Amino acid sequence: MGRLVPAVTRALDILELFLEGDGTLSAPDVIRKLQLPRTTVHELITTLAARSYLAPVPGQPGRYRLGVRSYQLGSRYAEQLDLAAEGRQVAREVAETCDETVHVAILEGTDVIYIAKVDSTHAVRMVSAAGRRLPAHCTSVGKMLLASLSESELAARIDGHEFIAMTPDSITDPEVLHAELAGIREHGVAVEHRESNPDVSCVAAPVRDRAGRVVAALSISVPMIRWSDEREAELSQLAVKGASALSVRLGHRPRP
């Protein structure tokens, strides 16, 4: 663990004061409540206001309230909470249909983070956990999410990136990955054969929010002993159906 940064701690202490009372404060109020030096408080408030974490209260000179940036952070947090909760519900419904392990994941940098997981009831099943992070290029959810990025966003994330292999079947050649992502965009489904686990294959489909943006992916993972071309086709359709159901829960309205 690194040390706490005093200036950041004080700035957060100031922001948290606005959770109390009527949500407005002046610099003297902050000085009195936190027992901080006057100069320090004024500098921190000026910085927070310049970054839109605080905003002047109209008609009340010297008083501040939380700014739009604070609202944006809170909204993003709420969106992720909703996605995780709705994702667990839909994953449970999909898992009950196919009796295989179902995940919902989001993209962070060049990794995916699993935010929901429902296990298969089979004795032989994929071992994983919500909260786990894996290289995106080695997973069906990750490839689905990478394929959903614009060309400039994709380049910003993977150009010059070192692709680590998790198994002998992992993609490590950027040209091969680009070709794979092009196919995923065309078909709307991502497939992974033993690229993150030598004993597992997966299929994944995109999850969209109310604005139509891909915000997550839903996957179904199957041990190789239960995998076949017919099973892949069946589970691909189910993944698309499940991802679409989750998208609707998030406010997405598919075009006719």
C-alpha positions in Angstrom: 0.0 0.0 0.0 1.3 3.5 -0.9 1.0 6.4 1.5 -2.0 8.7 1.5 -1.5 12.0 -0.2 -2.5 14.8 2.2 -3.7 17.3 -0.5 -5.9 14.7 -2.1 -7.3 13.6 1.3 -8.2 17.2 2.2 -9.9 17.8 -1.2 -12.0 14.7 -0.7 -12.8 15.8 2.9 -14.1 19.0 1.4 -16.2 17.3 -1.2 -17.7 14.9 1.4 -18.9 17.9 3.5 -21.4 18.7 0.7 -23.2 15.5 1.5 -24.4 17.1 4.7 -27.0 19.8 5.4 -28.5 21.7 2.4 -25.5 20.9 0.1 -24.0 24.4 0.1 -21.0 25.7 1.9 -18.7 28.7 2.0 -14.9 28.7 2.5 -15.4 29.9 6.2 -17.8 26.9 6.7 -15.1 24.5 5.4 -12.4 26.1 7.5 -14.5 25.8 10.7 -15.6 22.2 10.0 -12.2 20.8 9.0 -9.9 23.0 11.0 -7.7 23.6 8.0 -5.6 26.7 7.2 -7.5 29.5 5.4 -5.1 29.6 2.5 -5.2 25.8 2.0 -9.0 25.8 1.9 -9.2 28.6 -0.6 -6.6 26.9 -2.9 -8.5 23.6 -2.8 -11.9 25.1 -3.4 -10.5 27.1 -6.3 -9.0 24.0 -7.8 -12.2 21.9 -7.3 -14.3 24.7 -8.9 -11.9 25.0 -11.8 -12.3 21.3 -12.5 -16.1 21.6 -12.1 -16.3 19.4 -8.9 -17.7 22.5 -7.2 -19.8 25.3 -8.6 -20.8 28.7 -7.2 -24.3 28.9 -5.9 -26.3 31.5 -8.1 -27.3 34.5 -6.1 -25.2 33.5 -3.1 -21.7 35.0 -3.5 -19.0 32.9 -1.8 -21.1 29.8 -1.4 -20.5 26.6 -3.4 -22.4 23.4 -4.2 -21.3 20.2 -6.0 -20.5 20.7 -9.6 -21.4 18.8 -12.8 -18.3 16.7 -12.6 -19.3 15.3 -9.3 -22.7 14.4 -10.8 -21.1 12.7 -13.7 -19.0 10.5 -11.5 -22.0 9.6 -9.4 -24.0 8.8 -12.5 -21.3 6.6 -13.9 -21.1 4.7 -10.6 -24.9 4.3 -10.6 -24.7 3.0 -14.1 -22.2 0.4 -13.2 -24.2 -0.7 -10.2 -27.3 -1.1 -12.4 -25.3 -3.0 -15.0 -23.9 -5.4 -12.4 -27.3 -6.0 -10.8 -29.1 -6.4 -14.0 -26.3 -8.5 -15.4 -26.5 -11.0 -12.5 -30.2 -11.4 -13.1 -29.9 -12.0 -16.8 -26.9 -14.2 -16.4 -28.9 -16.3 -14.0 -31.7 -16.7 -16.5 -29.3 -17.7 -19.3 -27.5 -20.2 -17.0 -30.8 -21.8 -16.1 -31.5 -22.3 -19.8 -28.2 -23.8 -20.8 -26.7 -25.0 -17.5 -23.3 -23.5 -18.4 -21.3 -20.8 -16.7 -22.4 -17.3 -17.7 -20.4 -14.1 -17.3 -21.0 -10.4 -17.9 -17.8 -8.3 -18.3 -16.7 -4.7 -19.0 -13.6 -3.4 -20.8 -10.9 -1.5 -18.9 -7.9 -0.5 -20.9 -6.8 -3.8 -22.6 -8.3 -6.0 -19.9 -11.8 -7.2 -19.1 -13.3 -7.2 -15.6 -16.0 -9.7 -14.8 -18.8 -7.9 -13.0 -21.3 -10.8 -12.8 -21.0 -14.6 -12.9 -23.5 -17.5 -12.5 -22.1 -21.0 -12.3 -23.2 -24.2 -14.1 -24.5 -27.0 -11.9 -22.3 -29.5 -13.7 -19.4 -31.1 -11.7 -17.0 -30.1 -14.5 -17.3 -26.4 -15.1 -15.2 -23.2 -15.5 -13.5 -21.9 -12.4 -13.7 -18.1 -12.2 -15.1 -15.3 -10.1 -16.7 -11.9 -10.4 -14.1 -9.2 -10.1 -11.5 -11.2 -12.0 -9.4 -9.3 -14.6 -8.1 -11.0 -17.8 -6.4 -9.8 -21.0 -9.2 -8.8 -23.4 -7.5 -10.4 -26.4 -7.7 -13.9 -24.8 -11.4 -13.9 -24.0 -14.6 -13.9 -26.0 -16.0 -11.0 -24.0 -12.8 -9.1 -24.5 -12.7 -9.6 -28.2 -16.4 -8.6 -28.4 -15.7 -5.4 -26.6 -12.6 -4.6 -28.5 -14.5 -5.2 -31.8 -17.1 -2.7 -30.7 -14.5 0.2 -30.4 -14.0 2.7 -33.2 -10.8 2.3 -35.1 -9.2 5.2 -33.3 -10.2 3.9 -29.9 -9.0 0.5 -30.7 -5.6 1.8 -32.0 -5.2 3.9 -28.8 -5.6 0.8 -26.7 -3.7 -1.9 -28.6 -1.1 -0.2 -30.8 2.3 -1.1 -29.3 0.6 -3.3 -26.7 2.4 -6.5 -25.8 0.0 -9.4 -26.2 0.7 -12.0 -23.6 -0.4 -15.6 -24.2 -2.4 -17.3 -21.6 -2.4 -20.6 -23.5 -0.8 -21.9 -26.7 -4.0 -20.9 -28.5 -4.0 -17.3 -27.4 -3.7 -14.7 -30.1 -0.5 -12.7 -29.9 -0.2 -11.4 -33.4 -1.8 -7.9 -33.9 -2.7 -8.6 -37.5 -4.4 -11.9 -36.5 -6.3 -10.0 -33.8 -7.5 -7.3 -36.2 -8.7 -9.9 -38.6 -10.6 -11.7 -35.8 -12.2 -8.5 -34.7 -13.3 -7.7 -38.2 -15.1 -11.1 -38.3 -16.7 -10.4 -35.0 -18.1 -7.1 -36.2 -19.6 -8.8 -39.2 -21.2 -11.7 -37.3 -22.1 -9.9 -34.0 -20.7 -12.8 -31.9 -17.3 -13.5 -30.5 -15.9 -17.0 -30.0 -12.9 -18.1 -28.1 -11.4 -21.6 -28.3 -9.1 -22.5 -25.4 -7.4 -19.0 -25.5 -7.7 -18.2 -21.8 -8.1 -21.7 -20.5 -6.9 -24.8 -22.3 -10.0 -26.7 -21.3 -12.7 -24.1 -22.1 -14.4 -22.5 -25.1 -16.7 -19.5 -24.9 -19.1 -17.4 -27.0 -20.0 -13.8 -26.3 -22.4 -11.1 -27.5 -22.6 -7.3 -27.0 -24.6 -5.5 -24.4 -25.8 -2.0 -25.2 -27.0 0.9 -23.2 -29.9 3.3 -23.9 -27.8 5.3 -26.3 -26.8 2.2 -28.3 -23.3 2.1 -27.0 -21.7 -1.3 -26.2 -21.0 -1.2 -22.5 -20.5 -4.8 -21.7 -20.5 -8.3 -23.1 -22.3 -11.5 -22.0 -20.5 -14.8 -22.5 -21.3 -18.5 -22.0 -18.3 -20.7 -21.1 -18.3 -24.5 -21.7 -15.7 -27.2 -20.9 -14.3 -28.8 -24.1 -15.8 -32.1 -23.1 -19.3 -30.6 -23.7 -18.3 -28.5 -26.8 -19.2 -29.2 -30.4 -20.1 -27.2 -33.5 -23.8 -27.7 -32.8 -23.4 -26.6 -29.2 -21.5 -23.5 -30.4 -24.3 -22.5 -32.7 -26.9 -23.1 -30.0 -25.1 -21.1 -27.4 -24.2 -18.3 -29.8 -27.9 -17.7 -30.3 -28.6 -17.9 -26.6 -25.8 -15.4 -25.8 -27.2 -13.0 -28.3 -30.7 -13.4 -26.8 -29.3 -12.9 -23.3 -27.2 -9.9 -24.2 -30.3 -8.4 -26.0 -32.4 -8.9 -22.8 -29.8 -7.2 -20.7 -29.6 -4.4 -23.2 -33.3 -3.8 -22.9 -33.1 -3.7 -19.1 -30.5 -1.0 -19.6 -32.9 1.1 -21.7 -31.8 0.0 -25.2 -34.4 -0.1 -27.8 -33.4 -2.1 -30.9 -34.2 -0.7 -34.3 -36.9 -2.7 -36.1 
